[in-house]
Amino acid sequence: MNLMRKNDLIMLGLSLVLFAILQALISTRVLSSFWELNLIVIGINVIMAASLNLINGYTGQFSLGHAGFMAVGAYTGVVMTSYFHLPFIAALLAGAVLAGILGFLIGLPTLRLRGDYLAIATLGLGEIIRIVIMNMDYVGGAAGFKGIIHHTNFAWVFMVMLFTLFFIKNFVNSSHGRACIAIRENEIAAEAMGINTTKYKVMAFTIGAAFAGVAGGLFAHNFYIINPGSFTFLASFNYLIMVVMGGLGSITGSIAGAFVVTFISAALAAWPEFRMIIYALALILLMFYRPQGLFGYMEVTSMGIFRRIFKRGRES
């Protein structure tokens, strides 16, 4: 346990160094506002990919409605800050709680399904959430919610992303996480060993939905208007691509997948007619030559340079 804490402290220190460098580059305008925006989007996408990976990668379920929970967090957050004038952190927590409760209520009946049936059910539920929001005049309906106060910045996104990654990492390494991995490997065998599979699937689904709600709050307060069109099935599919590209069952893979997908979209913004073609070709080539994703089940801490750093930490 002490070794795990030392490793966490090393990774936390490296993360804070990275944050300091990037924040300095942003403050001195070495990075333009365009790339600052994309760093914020990458951070939000990392939160979404990591939370979806907990459901799809570590627990072995197949959810296609993750953008629906993001929408719940986004609209809850802007209502809290715009109508009730609550602090930003309270709005994020409210979005997380409401998305988590909704994930729990949805997960209880749907997670008894498996495979394609579960995918279709979660896809339908994500669309139901979007259509309900679209018909709510209180939040702007189909026209969207306008006049949102701009609270989100790189520091907020980075710190929330860091908390999300460490929370999910420690959850996966706990007894609850091991139960989720056992369900992924063989649900029947897990049940035979006395694991309450429904309980752990709902637990993972609820946690994933809650973090998607937090990401939604950050996303909404980064722009001055949001509309239901930002949370369609295509958005859920995009987050699924990040998870699959990075590697199912790898937190490092979630980071890499979110970075690669967002970077490709940003780098090709000047060539919109070629962007989706190159994007699709990259995915096809990845599936041919690296079907397990960029990292598979591997984490960055198992790579050579990090093993040496952690070895020195253990020796000290």
Salt bridges, closest charged atoms under 4 A:
ASP8 OD1 - LYS169 NZ 2.50
GLU36 OE1 - ARG29 NH1 3.64
GLU127 OE1 - ARG130 NH2 2.81
GLU185 OE2 - ARG184 NH2 2.81
GLU187 OE2 - ARG114 NH2 3.34
GLU187 OE2 - LYS201 NZ 2.97
